[in-house]
Amino acid sequence: MNTDSIRKLLEKVSTGSTGVEEALDALKRLPYEDLGFAKIDTHRDLRTGFPEVVFCEGKTLEQIAGVVGSLPEDGFMMGTRADRDVYDAVKAVRSDAVYHEAARIVLVGKREGRRSEKAILVLSAGTSDQPVAEEAAVTAEAMGNAVERLYDVGVAGLHRLLAHGEKLSEANVLVVVAGMEGALASIVGGLVDRPVIAVPTSVGYGASFHGLSALLTMLNSCAPGVAVVNIDNGFGAGYIAGVINRTCEAR
């Protein structure tokens, strides 16, 4: 339940089209809804501006379908780390489910509200980093942000990045996704005066230690303005980029 849905509910009560008891019943589910195997935080949209997101890995298809089934008919849900089986299970409950396969994200319903005019730019160092980059991009888009993508512009061919100087300077927030040694975030941070959110990926050979090498490079960046999220955490990067963008829009 979000601000818009509560406003509509109160308007219905004020006009008499919804009874007080019916409204109370709806508000009883506001803090959370206990499904037994999960407690759905229905209050999160009001507190943070975005509903609870379902991390699908480790959950059974029945549990995920149960969460989706608890939504109101026009309710919105985002599920991350979702495979095709998860999508099929969600689609069986909600026909409006959409699967972003590259990002491994399932979206159910649509969110209302004003779209941001300021752009978030998501960059990937290599093609192998794109699944994590897409997770960030789709997350930011689901939050109502304008998102642009700039992929395969890693440091092994730096001219590919420098050819897009105007796009870099126009972005309001930049998300930089890189594996291997993870140097791209530092380079981008040295070129722009906007927040850079660095995402290390687990892409790389043995000594990359499944992303640890890229993580340490990004944490030790000498470029100011670079913040770092966890390895392969495209969702976290897209989310914080969306929060930054929304905050800038509000001022």
Buried (B, 14 or more C-beta within 10 A) or exposed (E): BBEEBBEEBEEBBEEEEBEEEEBEEBEEBEEBBEEEEBEBBBBBBBEEBBBBBBEBEEBEBEBBBBBBEBBEEEBBBBBBBBEEEBBBBBBEBBEEBBBBEEBBBBBBBEBEEEEBEBBBBBBBBBEBBBBBBBBBBBBBBBBBBBBBBBBBBBBEEEEBBEEBEEBBEBBBBBBBBBBBBBBBBBBBBBBBEBBBBBBBBBBBEEEBBBBBBBBBBBBEBEBEBBBBBEBBBBBBBBBBBBBBBBEBBEE
